[in-house]
Amino acid sequence: MRLYLALAVLLLALLAYTEAQDDTMQQKFSNVGDQITEFGQSIAEKTKKAFQTIQDSDFAVATRDFFRNGFEKLKKQVEDISNP
């Protein structure tokens, strides 16, 4: 009998606690969706910034120039061979 009484009091306390909360479950789920959206946008911005930093790095620029120059030289050699 004491167990039933303790469970009933505990249930009433839980009910009073949940009613005293400002946010309803629907608001909590809505907030979670907003937080996930904000998190996704934050990650997207950070990723974009990281790729931009990598793309603008000295190593990337030097590598891009190296391959561009090599391709131009190869292209010129092919043109010279085909147009004697």
C-alpha angles and dihedrals in degrees: 000000000000090000092056091048092049091049092049092051090046091050092049091049091050091048092050090048094051093047090051092058116103097219122064121215090259091054091048092052090046090051091049090053091050091048092051091049091049091048091050092050091048092051091047092052093047092048092049091049091048092051090047090051091050092046092051095045119118092243093054093047092048092047092048091050091047093054093042091053092045091051092048091051091048091047091051092049091051090049090049092051094047094045107048 
